[in-house]
Amino acid sequence: MRRTGVVSVSGTRNSIMRQITGLISIVLILWVASVVFAQDDAPSATQPAVQQALDAAERAERFASQAATAAADAEEAAAKSDRDADLAFNLFGLFEVFGGVLTIFAIAGGAYVVNRWRNLQQEMVETRERFEKEIVLRQHELDELRDELKRDSNALRQETERSSLAMSLLPLGERQYKAQDFEGALDTYRRALELDPNNLIIHYRLGYVHTQRGNLEQAEEHLMKALELEEDFAPALASLGYVYRRIGESMEEGDARDRMLNKAEGLLLRALEIQPKMIDEDDESWWGSLGGLYRRREQIDAAIRAYEKAAEVTPHSSYPFSNLALLYVQKGEREKMQHTYKRVEQLAWGEVQAEVDNYWAYADLLTSRLAQGKVAEAESVLEMVFDIAPADSPYVFSMLADTLTRLANVLEEEQAKPVRDVIAKIQAFDEKRKQV
């Protein structure tokens, strides 16, 4: 509708311009004609007048030409105006289209924003609900964790108290063992184990005392448990090696015995590699136990080296020197044997003075005096040996008799006879004790 209105206005303007141009042309023609007629009616007019009329006609023609040109220019301007108007209205139409599109986009965008806002609100509500539920859940977990920590703390405190109480019993068990009360020591260590079942020291002590009692299977069980708790616990390794040595020595000659003694040797060497200066619960070097194993296998040189290392670790103990003395005579070094037994007597005497119930020191004192031919003095010592021998140990007398038998085998017959008499007394006393 607006486009039609613009075309109508342009047509009216063109019509008016054409009418003006026609009127101007008619006026000019009439004016020229009047001049000509005036000349005809006045013949007496002069030549200049005619010339003036011609000039006027020429000017009128130029004026008409200029008027036509102006009309053409006006028409061209009108046409340009029409084109500009068309362009303007076309642009206005595009603007209308764009405006409609923008309006649609605005409406769609508004709807999207509103929908998105609603979704965000819903998400915020759901998030807040999840957060609140999460807080409740975490609070519940925190409460459970707090309760668990409290229970663990109480359990740990109780466990610590029980462990401390168990450890406090160890000195008592040690004193009982030193007093040759093996059964009392076992009872104390069992009570300690009830308080602290996974204490490797307690398992080791139980294994050690069971060994002295001759309960080799129970000893092995506790020592293996100690090694499960700490595989490189040297005291348990050495003690288990000694248990296997005792088992092997009780077996008949054969491959099984050899395997058992080899197993014992491996454990003792491993323990001494970890702690070369380690001593047992009798304050003796574990090198002595290894030396005893080599002696049983007739490895004399290896046994001497082991006992010499034991003497380095415990230089004030008579035990390694007493064994070295017998090994020296087996090597044909009789004078060295006699010299060593003199040292054994001195050391053993000092030990029994310091610890009156030291059975093994009395045993060494007895052996050294018999080796030197001091029979009367040896007889007095034998009475002390009988008095303080551990009642719970099944082999203290058998071990002493074995040592004295080896001594008698290397002495002259005159010196050997008193030794064999003492051996007979020891065996008789042991048999009598077993019957009680």
BELQUIKA-V159350 format. One record per residue. RES is the residue in one letter. PHI is phi in whole degrees, -180 to 180 (NA if undefined). PSI is psi in radians with two decimals (none if undefined). D_CENTER is the distance of its C-alpha to the mean C-alpha in Angstrom with 1 decimal. Layout:
# BELQUIKA-V159350
res->RES phi->PHI psi->PSI d_center->D_CENTER
res->RES phi->PHI psi->PSI d_center->D_CENTER
This chain:
# BELQUIKA-V159350
res->M phi->NA psi->-0.76 d_center->87.3
res->R phi->-68 psi->-0.58 d_center->86.6
res->R phi->-65 psi->-0.71 d_center->87.0
res->T phi->-64 psi->-0.71 d_center->90.5
res->G phi->-62 psi->-0.68 d_center->91.6
res->V phi->-67 psi->-0.72 d_center->90.7
res->V phi->-64 psi->-0.68 d_center->92.8
res->S phi->-63 psi->-0.76 d_center->95.8
res->V phi->-63 psi->-0.72 d_center->95.9
res->S phi->-65 psi->-0.71 d_center->95.7
res->G phi->-65 psi->-0.72 d_center->98.7
res->T phi->-62 psi->-0.73 d_center->100.9
res->R phi->-64 psi->-0.70 d_center->100.3
res->N phi->-65 psi->-0.69 d_center->101.3
res->S phi->-63 psi->-0.74 d_center->104.5
res->I phi->-63 psi->-0.73 d_center->105.6
res->M phi->-64 psi->-0.68 d_center->105.1
res->R phi->-67 psi->-0.67 d_center->107.3
res->Q phi->-64 psi->-0.72 d_center->110.1
res->I phi->-63 psi->-0.75 d_center->110.1
res->T phi->-63 psi->-0.70 d_center->110.5
res->G phi->-65 psi->-0.74 d_center->113.4
res->L phi->-62 psi->-0.75 d_center->115.2
res->I phi->-62 psi->-0.72 d_center->115.0
res->S phi->-64 psi->-0.73 d_center->116.5
res->I phi->-63 psi->-0.76 d_center->119.4
res->V phi->-60 psi->-0.76 d_center->120.2
res->L phi->-64 psi->-0.71 d_center->120.4
res->I phi->-66 psi->-0.77 d_center->122.6
res->L phi->-63 psi->-0.67 d_center->125.0
res->W phi->-67 psi->-0.71 d_center->125.2
res->V phi->-67 psi->-0.70 d_center->126.1
res->A phi->-65 psi->-0.69 d_center->128.7
res->S phi->-65 psi->-0.61 d_center->130.3
res->V phi->-67 psi->-0.74 d_center->130.7
res->V phi->-65 psi->-0.77 d_center->132.4
res->F phi->-65 psi->-0.60 d_center->134.7
res->A phi->-65 psi->-0.61 d_center->135.6
res->Q phi->-68 psi->-0.70 d_center->136.7
res->D phi->-64 psi->-0.68 d_center->138.8
res->D phi->-76 psi->-0.29 d_center->140.5
res->A phi->-130 psi->1.39 d_center->141.1
res->P phi->-65 psi->-0.36 d_center->142.4
res->S phi->-79 psi->0.05 d_center->143.6
res->A phi->-69 psi->2.67 d_center->140.1
res->T phi->-86 psi->2.94 d_center->139.3
res->Q phi->-62 psi->-0.69 d_center->136.9
res->P phi->-57 psi->-0.61 d_center->134.3
res->A phi->-64 psi->-0.71 d_center->133.9
res->V phi->-63 psi->-0.76 d_center->133.1
res->Q phi->-61 psi->-0.68 d_center->130.6
res->Q phi->-64 psi->-0.67 d_center->129.0
res->A phi->-65 psi->-0.70 d_center->128.7
res->L phi->-65 psi->-0.72 d_center->127.1
res->D phi->-62 psi->-0.71 d_center->124.6
res->A phi->-65 psi->-0.69 d_center->123.9
res->A phi->-64 psi->-0.70 d_center->123.3
res->E phi->-63 psi->-0.72 d_center->121.0
res->R phi->-66 psi->-0.67 d_center->119.0
res->A phi->-63 psi->-0.67 d_center->118.9
res->E phi->-66 psi->-0.74 d_center->117.6
res->R phi->-62 psi->-0.72 d_center->114.9
res->F phi->-62 psi->-0.70 d_center->114.0
res->A phi->-65 psi->-0.69 d_center->113.8
res->S phi->-64 psi->-0.74 d_center->111.6
res->Q phi->-65 psi->-0.66 d_center->109.3
res->A phi->-63 psi->-0.70 d_center->109.3
res->A phi->-65 psi->-0.73 d_center->108.3
res->T phi->-61 psi->-0.76 d_center->105.6
res->A phi->-62 psi->-0.67 d_center->104.4
res->A phi->-65 psi->-0.70 d_center->104.5
res->A phi->-64 psi->-0.74 d_center->102.5
res->D phi->-62 psi->-0.71 d_center->100.0
res->A phi->-64 psi->-0.69 d_center->99.9
res->E phi->-66 psi->-0.70 d_center->99.3
res->E phi->-64 psi->-0.71 d_center->96.6
res->A phi->-63 psi->-0.65 d_center->94.9
res->A phi->-66 psi->-0.70 d_center->95.3
res->A phi->-63 psi->-0.72 d_center->93.7
res->K phi->-63 psi->-0.70 d_center->90.8
res->S phi->-62 psi->-0.68 d_center->90.5
res->D phi->-62 psi->-0.75 d_center->90.4
res->R phi->-63 psi->-0.74 d_center->87.6
res->D phi->-63 psi->-0.69 d_center->85.7
res->A phi->-65 psi->-0.73 d_center->86.2
res->D phi->-60 psi->-0.78 d_center->85.0
res->L phi->-61 psi->-0.73 d_center->81.9
res->A phi->-63 psi->-0.78 d_center->81.3
res->F phi->-70 psi->-0.56 d_center->81.7
res->N phi->-64 psi->-0.77 d_center->79.5
res->L phi->-62 psi->-0.70 d_center->76.8
res->F phi->-63 psi->-0.61 d_center->77.4
res->G phi->-67 psi->-0.72 d_center->77.0
res->L phi->-63 psi->-0.72 d_center->73.7
res->F phi->-60 psi->-0.67 d_center->72.6
res->E phi->-63 psi->-0.72 d_center->73.6
res->V phi->-63 psi->-0.84 d_center->71.5
res->F phi->-61 psi->-0.69 d_center->68.6
res->G phi->-62 psi->-0.70 d_center->69.1
res->G phi->-65 psi->-0.76 d_center->69.0
res->V phi->-62 psi->-0.79 d_center->65.8
res->L phi->-61 psi->-0.67 d_center->64.2
res->T phi->-62 psi->-0.75 d_center->65.3
res->I phi->-62 psi->-0.79 d_center->63.8
res->F phi->-63 psi->-0.70 d_center->60.5
res->A phi->-62 psi->-0.75 d_center->60.6
res->I phi->-65 psi->-0.78 d_center->61.2
res->A phi->-64 psi->-0.75 d_center->58.4
res->G phi->-62 psi->-0.73 d_center->56.1
res->G phi->-62 psi->-0.73 d_center->57.0
res->A phi->-64 psi->-0.70 d_center->56.4
res->Y phi->-63 psi->-0.79 d_center->53.0
res->V phi->-62 psi->-0.77 d_center->52.0
res->V phi->-63 psi->-0.76 d_center->53.2
res->N phi->-65 psi->-0.74 d_center->51.4
res->R phi->-63 psi->-0.71 d_center->48.2
res->W phi->-62 psi->-0.73 d_center->48.6
res->R phi->-64 psi->-0.72 d_center->49.0
res->N phi->-63 psi->-0.73 d_center->45.9
res->L phi->-63 psi->-0.73 d_center->43.9
res->Q phi->-61 psi->-0.75 d_center->45.2
res->Q phi->-65 psi->-0.73 d_center->44.3
res->E phi->-63 psi->-0.70 d_center->40.8
res->M phi->-63 psi->-0.70 d_center->40.5
res->V phi->-64 psi->-0.80 d_center->41.7
res->E phi->-65 psi->-0.71 d_center->39.3
res->T phi->-63 psi->-0.76 d_center->36.4
res->R phi->-62 psi->-0.70 d_center->37.3
res->E phi->-65 psi->-0.77 d_center->37.6
res->R phi->-63 psi->-0.72 d_center->34.1
res->F phi->-62 psi->-0.75 d_center->32.7
res->E phi->-65 psi->-0.71 d_center->34.5
res->K phi->-65 psi->-0.70 d_center->33.2
res->E phi->-63 psi->-0.71 d_center->29.6
res->I phi->-62 psi->-0.77 d_center->30.1
res->V phi->-62 psi->-0.76 d_center->31.5
res->L phi->-64 psi->-0.81 d_center->28.7
res->R phi->-65 psi->-0.63 d_center->26.0
res->Q phi->-64 psi->-0.69 d_center->28.1
res->H phi->-65 psi->-0.77 d_center->28.2
res->E phi->-64 psi->-0.69 d_center->24.5
res->L phi->-63 psi->-0.72 d_center->24.2
res->D phi->-63 psi->-0.75 d_center->26.8
res->E phi->-64 psi->-0.73 d_center->25.1
res->L phi->-63 psi->-0.71 d_center->21.7
res->R phi->-62 psi->-0.75 d_center->23.9
res->D phi->-65 psi->-0.70 d_center->25.6
res->E phi->-65 psi->-0.75 d_center->22.5
res->L phi->-62 psi->-0.67 d_center->21.1
res->K phi->-64 psi->-0.76 d_center->24.6
res->R phi->-64 psi->-0.76 d_center->24.7
res->D phi->-63 psi->-0.69 d_center->21.3
res->S phi->-63 psi->-0.76 d_center->22.5
res->N phi->-65 psi->-0.74 d_center->25.8
res->A phi->-65 psi->-0.72 d_center->24.3
res->L phi->-65 psi->-0.71 d_center->22.0
res->R phi->-63 psi->-0.76 d_center->25.1
res->Q phi->-65 psi->-0.71 d_center->27.2
res->E phi->-64 psi->-0.70 d_center->24.7
res->T phi->-64 psi->-0.73 d_center->24.6
res->E phi->-63 psi->-0.76 d_center->28.4
res->R phi->-66 psi->-0.70 d_center->28.8
res->S phi->-64 psi->-0.72 d_center->26.5
res->S phi->-64 psi->-0.72 d_center->28.6
res->L phi->-65 psi->-0.70 d_center->31.8
res->A phi->-63 psi->-0.77 d_center->30.7
res->M phi->-65 psi->-0.54 d_center->30.1
res->S phi->-68 psi->-0.34 d_center->33.4
res->L phi->-82 psi->-0.31 d_center->35.1
res->L phi->-61 psi->-0.78 d_center->34.0
res->P phi->-59 psi->-0.64 d_center->36.7
res->L phi->-64 psi->-0.81 d_center->39.3
res->G phi->-62 psi->-0.66 d_center->38.4
res->E phi->-65 psi->-0.75 d_center->38.5
res->R phi->-64 psi->-0.68 d_center->41.9
res->Q phi->-64 psi->-0.69 d_center->43.2
res->Y phi->-66 psi->-0.77 d_center->42.1
res->K phi->-61 psi->-0.54 d_center->43.8
res->A phi->-84 psi->0.20 d_center->46.9
res->Q phi->67 psi->0.29 d_center->46.9
res->D phi->-93 psi->1.33 d_center->46.2
res->F phi->-66 psi->-0.71 d_center->43.7
res->E phi->-66 psi->-0.70 d_center->44.2
res->G phi->-63 psi->-0.70 d_center->43.6
res->A phi->-64 psi->-0.74 d_center->40.4
res->L phi->-62 psi->-0.75 d_center->39.2
res->D phi->-62 psi->-0.74 d_center->40.1
res->T phi->-65 psi->-0.77 d_center->38.2
res->Y phi->-68 psi->-0.57 d_center->35.0
res->R phi->-65 psi->-0.72 d_center->35.3
res->R phi->-62 psi->-0.73 d_center->35.5
res->A phi->-64 psi->-0.67 d_center->32.4
res->L phi->-68 psi->-0.59 d_center->30.5
res->E phi->-63 psi->-0.61 d_center->31.6
res->L phi->-77 psi->-0.57 d_center->30.0
res->D phi->-141 psi->1.45 d_center->26.8
res->P phi->-64 psi->-0.38 d_center->26.4
res->N phi->-110 psi->0.54 d_center->23.2
res->N phi->-91 psi->1.98 d_center->24.4
res->L phi->-69 psi->-0.51 d_center->24.5
res->I phi->-64 psi->-0.75 d_center->27.2
res->I phi->-65 psi->-0.75 d_center->29.4
res->H phi->-62 psi->-0.70 d_center->29.0
res->Y phi->-63 psi->-0.81 d_center->29.9
res->R phi->-63 psi->-0.74 d_center->32.9
res->L phi->-61 psi->-0.76 d_center->34.1
res->G phi->-62 psi->-0.70 d_center->33.9
res->Y phi->-67 psi->-0.81 d_center->35.8
res->V phi->-68 psi->-0.68 d_center->38.5
res->H phi->-61 psi->-0.62 d_center->38.9
res->T phi->-62 psi->-0.80 d_center->39.5
res->Q phi->-66 psi->-0.48 d_center->42.3
res->R phi->-82 psi->-0.17 d_center->43.7
res->G phi->86 psi->0.12 d_center->43.8
res->N phi->-88 psi->1.30 d_center->41.5
res->L phi->-69 psi->-0.59 d_center->39.6
res->E phi->-67 psi->-0.79 d_center->38.0
res->Q phi->-66 psi->-0.62 d_center->36.6
res->A phi->-62 psi->-0.80 d_center->35.5
res->E phi->-61 psi->-0.73 d_center->33.6
res->E phi->-60 psi->-0.85 d_center->31.9
res->H phi->-70 psi->-0.65 d_center->30.6
res->L phi->-69 psi->-0.65 d_center->29.6
res->M phi->-64 psi->-0.68 d_center->27.7
res->K phi->-64 psi->-0.72 d_center->25.8
res->A phi->-61 psi->-0.68 d_center->24.9
res->L phi->-74 psi->-0.45 d_center->23.6
res->E phi->-66 psi->-0.63 d_center->21.5
res->L phi->-75 psi->-0.58 d_center->19.8
res->E phi->-154 psi->1.82 d_center->19.6
res->E phi->-67 psi->-0.39 d_center->20.9
res->D phi->-108 psi->0.47 d_center->22.0
res->F phi->-75 psi->1.76 d_center->23.8
res->A phi->-57 psi->-0.78 d_center->27.0
res->P phi->-58 psi->-0.69 d_center->29.5
res->A phi->-70 psi->-0.65 d_center->28.7
res->L phi->-61 psi->-0.83 d_center->28.9
res->A phi->-65 psi->-0.74 d_center->32.3
res->S phi->-63 psi->-0.72 d_center->33.6
res->L phi->-66 psi->-0.65 d_center->32.8
res->G phi->-61 psi->-0.70 d_center->34.5
res->Y phi->-67 psi->-0.66 d_center->37.5
res->V phi->-60 psi->-0.80 d_center->37.6
res->Y phi->-67 psi->-0.57 d_center->37.8
res->R phi->-63 psi->-0.79 d_center->40.5
res->R phi->-63 psi->-0.70 d_center->42.5
res->I phi->-65 psi->-0.78 d_center->42.2
res->G phi->-63 psi->-0.69 d_center->43.3
res->E phi->-66 psi->-0.43 d_center->46.2
res->S phi->-86 psi->-0.10 d_center->47.5
res->M phi->-90 psi->2.75 d_center->47.6
res->E phi->-73 psi->2.75 d_center->50.6
res->E phi->-58 psi->2.39 d_center->50.7
res->G phi->157 psi->-3.10 d_center->49.1
res->D phi->-65 psi->-0.68 d_center->46.0
res->A phi->-63 psi->-0.73 d_center->44.0
res->R phi->-64 psi->-0.76 d_center->44.7
res->D phi->-62 psi->-0.73 d_center->43.8
res->R phi->-64 psi->-0.70 d_center->40.4
res->M phi->-66 psi->-0.74 d_center->39.7
res->L phi->-68 psi->-0.61 d_center->40.7
res->N phi->-65 psi->-0.68 d_center->38.6
res->K phi->-63 psi->-0.73 d_center->35.6
res->A phi->-63 psi->-0.76 d_center->36.4
res->E phi->-60 psi->-0.76 d_center->36.8
res->G phi->-61 psi->-0.74 d_center->33.5
res->L phi->-68 psi->-0.73 d_center->31.6
res->L phi->-65 psi->-0.75 d_center->33.7
res->L phi->-65 psi->-0.71 d_center->33.2
res->R phi->-63 psi->-0.75 d_center->29.4
res->A phi->-64 psi->-0.75 d_center->29.4
res->L phi->-74 psi->-0.40 d_center->31.9
res->E phi->-70 psi->-0.64 d_center->29.9
res->I phi->-73 psi->-0.81 d_center->27.0
res->Q phi->-134 psi->1.52 d_center->29.4
res->P phi->-62 psi->-0.46 d_center->32.9
res->K phi->-103 psi->0.37 d_center->34.5
res->M phi->-71 psi->2.47 d_center->33.2
res->I phi->-121 psi->2.80 d_center->35.9
res->D phi->-92 psi->-2.99 d_center->36.3
res->E phi->-73 psi->-0.16 d_center->37.4
res->D phi->-101 psi->0.22 d_center->41.0
res->D phi->64 psi->0.54 d_center->40.1
res->E phi->-114 psi->2.65 d_center->40.8
res->S phi->-73 psi->2.47 d_center->38.9
res->W phi->-71 psi->-0.22 d_center->37.2
res->W phi->-62 psi->-0.52 d_center->39.1
res->G phi->-64 psi->-0.69 d_center->42.1
res->S phi->-64 psi->-0.68 d_center->40.7
res->L phi->-67 psi->-0.69 d_center->40.0
res->G phi->-62 psi->-0.68 d_center->43.6
res->G phi->-63 psi->-0.64 d_center->45.0
res->L phi->-65 psi->-0.79 d_center->43.4
res->Y phi->-64 psi->-0.65 d_center->45.0
res->R phi->-63 psi->-0.70 d_center->48.2
res->R phi->-63 psi->-0.55 d_center->48.3
res->R phi->-92 psi->0.18 d_center->47.9
res->E phi->62 psi->0.48 d_center->50.7
res->Q phi->-94 psi->1.37 d_center->48.4
res->I phi->-64 psi->-0.82 d_center->50.4
res->D phi->-63 psi->-0.75 d_center->49.2
res->A phi->-64 psi->-0.66 d_center->45.5
res->A phi->-65 psi->-0.73 d_center->46.2
res->I phi->-61 psi->-0.78 d_center->48.0
res->R phi->-61 psi->-0.72 d_center->45.1
res->A phi->-65 psi->-0.78 d_center->42.6
res->Y phi->-70 psi->-0.55 d_center->45.0
res->E phi->-66 psi->-0.67 d_center->45.6
res->K phi->-66 psi->-0.64 d_center->41.9
res->A phi->-63 psi->-0.70 d_center->42.0
res->A phi->-66 psi->-0.55 d_center->44.9
res->E phi->-68 psi->-0.66 d_center->43.0
res->V phi->-74 psi->-0.73 d_center->40.2
res->T phi->-125 psi->1.27 d_center->42.7
res->P phi->-67 psi->-0.28 d_center->46.0
res->H phi->-101 psi->0.17 d_center->47.6
res->S phi->-99 psi->2.44 d_center->47.2
res->S phi->-79 psi->-0.33 d_center->50.1
res->Y phi->-58 psi->-0.95 d_center->48.0
res->P phi->-67 psi->-0.60 d_center->47.1
res->F phi->-71 psi->-0.61 d_center->50.6
res->S phi->-62 psi->-0.70 d_center->52.3
res->N phi->-73 psi->-0.64 d_center->50.7
res->L phi->-63 psi->-0.65 d_center->51.3
res->A phi->-59 psi->-0.78 d_center->55.0
res->L phi->-68 psi->-0.60 d_center->55.5
res->L phi->-69 psi->-0.61 d_center->53.6
res->Y phi->-64 psi->-0.72 d_center->55.9
res->V phi->-69 psi->-0.54 d_center->59.0
res->Q phi->-67 psi->-0.41 d_center->57.6
res->K phi->-89 psi->0.02 d_center->57.6
res->G phi->86 psi->0.18 d_center->61.2
res->E phi->-99 psi->1.27 d_center->60.4
res->R phi->-67 psi->-0.71 d_center->62.5
res->E phi->-64 psi->-0.70 d_center->63.1
res->K phi->-64 psi->-0.60 d_center->59.4
res->M phi->-63 psi->-0.84 d_center->58.9
res->Q phi->-63 psi->-0.70 d_center->61.6
res->H phi->-64 psi->-0.71 d_center->60.1
res->T phi->-68 psi->-0.66 d_center->56.6
res->Y phi->-67 psi->-0.53 d_center->58.0
res->K phi->-63 psi->-0.73 d_center->59.7
res->R phi->-66 psi->-0.67 d_center->56.3
res->V phi->-60 psi->-0.78 d_center->54.8
res->E phi->-60 psi->-0.75 d_center->57.6
res->Q phi->-64 psi->-0.83 d_center->57.0
res->L phi->-66 psi->-0.76 d_center->53.2
res->A phi->-65 psi->-0.70 d_center->53.7
res->W phi->-62 psi->-0.73 d_center->56.4
res->G phi->-64 psi->-0.65 d_center->54.1
res->E phi->-68 psi->-0.74 d_center->51.3
res->V phi->-72 psi->-0.46 d_center->53.7
res->Q phi->-71 psi->-0.63 d_center->55.0
res->A phi->-79 psi->-0.51 d_center->51.6
res->E phi->-142 psi->1.70 d_center->50.5
res->V phi->-68 psi->-0.34 d_center->53.5
res->D phi->-107 psi->0.46 d_center->51.7
res->N phi->-83 psi->1.64 d_center->49.9
res->Y phi->-58 psi->-0.81 d_center->51.1
res->W phi->-68 psi->-0.54 d_center->49.8
res->A phi->-68 psi->-0.70 d_center->51.4
res->Y phi->-65 psi->-0.66 d_center->54.7
res->A phi->-64 psi->-0.73 d_center->54.4
res->D phi->-67 psi->-0.65 d_center->54.0
res->L phi->-64 psi->-0.73 d_center->56.9
res->L phi->-61 psi->-0.83 d_center->59.0
res->T phi->-63 psi->-0.80 d_center->58.2
res->S phi->-64 psi->-0.66 d_center->58.9
res->R phi->-73 psi->-0.66 d_center->62.3
res->L phi->-65 psi->-0.68 d_center->63.4
res->A phi->-64 psi->-0.54 d_center->62.5
res->Q phi->-92 psi->0.05 d_center->64.7
res->G phi->81 psi->0.27 d_center->67.5
res->K phi->-90 psi->1.28 d_center->67.2
res->V phi->-69 psi->-0.79 d_center->68.0
res->A phi->-62 psi->-0.77 d_center->69.3
res->E phi->-66 psi->-0.61 d_center->66.3
res->A phi->-66 psi->-0.66 d_center->64.0
res->E phi->-62 psi->-0.68 d_center->65.8
res->S phi->-67 psi->-0.63 d_center->65.0
res->V phi->-69 psi->-0.62 d_center->61.4
res->L phi->-59 psi->-0.65 d_center->61.4
res->E phi->-62 psi->-0.69 d_center->62.4
res->M phi->-67 psi->-0.64 d_center->59.3
res->V phi->-60 psi->-0.78 d_center->57.1
res->F phi->-65 psi->-0.62 d_center->58.5
res->D phi->-71 psi->-0.68 d_center->58.1
res->I phi->-105 psi->0.07 d_center->54.4
res->A phi->-60 psi->2.37 d_center->53.0
res->P phi->-60 psi->2.15 d_center->50.0
res->A phi->-69 psi->-0.41 d_center->51.5
res->D phi->-92 psi->-0.09 d_center->48.3
res->S phi->-96 psi->2.16 d_center->47.8
res->P phi->-82 psi->-0.21 d_center->49.6
res->Y phi->-127 psi->0.24 d_center->49.8
res->V phi->-63 psi->-0.66 d_center->50.4
res->F phi->-78 psi->-0.60 d_center->54.1
res->S phi->-67 psi->-0.64 d_center->53.5
res->M phi->-68 psi->-0.72 d_center->51.4
res->L phi->-65 psi->-0.73 d_center->54.0
res->A phi->-63 psi->-0.66 d_center->56.8
res->D phi->-63 psi->-0.76 d_center->55.0
res->T phi->-63 psi->-0.79 d_center->54.7
res->L phi->-67 psi->-0.56 d_center->58.4
res->T phi->-65 psi->-0.76 d_center->59.4
res->R phi->-63 psi->-0.65 d_center->57.9
res->L phi->-65 psi->-0.80 d_center->59.7
res->A phi->-61 psi->-0.57 d_center->63.0
res->N phi->-70 psi->-0.34 d_center->62.7
res->V phi->-107 psi->-0.07 d_center->62.7
res->L phi->-94 psi->2.81 d_center->65.4
res->E phi->-65 psi->2.73 d_center->69.2
res->E phi->-58 psi->-0.66 d_center->70.8
res->E phi->-64 psi->-0.69 d_center->72.4
res->Q phi->-80 psi->-0.48 d_center->69.0
res->A phi->-74 psi->-0.51 d_center->67.2
res->K phi->-61 psi->-0.85 d_center->69.5
res->P phi->-60 psi->-0.57 d_center->68.4
res->V phi->-66 psi->-0.74 d_center->64.8
res->R phi->-68 psi->-0.57 d_center->65.6
res->D phi->-64 psi->-0.73 d_center->67.4
res->V phi->-65 psi->-0.69 d_center->64.3
res->I phi->-60 psi->-0.74 d_center->62.2
res->A phi->-64 psi->-0.71 d_center->64.6
res->K phi->-64 psi->-0.72 d_center->64.5
res->I phi->-64 psi->-0.78 d_center->60.7
res->Q phi->-66 psi->-0.65 d_center->60.7
res->A phi->-67 psi->-0.73 d_center->63.3
res->F phi->-65 psi->-0.70 d_center->61.5
res->D phi->-65 psi->-0.74 d_center->58.3
res->E phi->-64 psi->-0.72 d_center->60.2
res->K phi->-64 psi->-0.69 d_center->61.9
res->R phi->-66 psi->-0.67 d_center->58.6
res->K phi->-66 psi->-0.48 d_center->57.1
res->Q phi->-80 psi->-0.30 d_center->60.2
res->V phi->-75 psi->none d_center->59.8
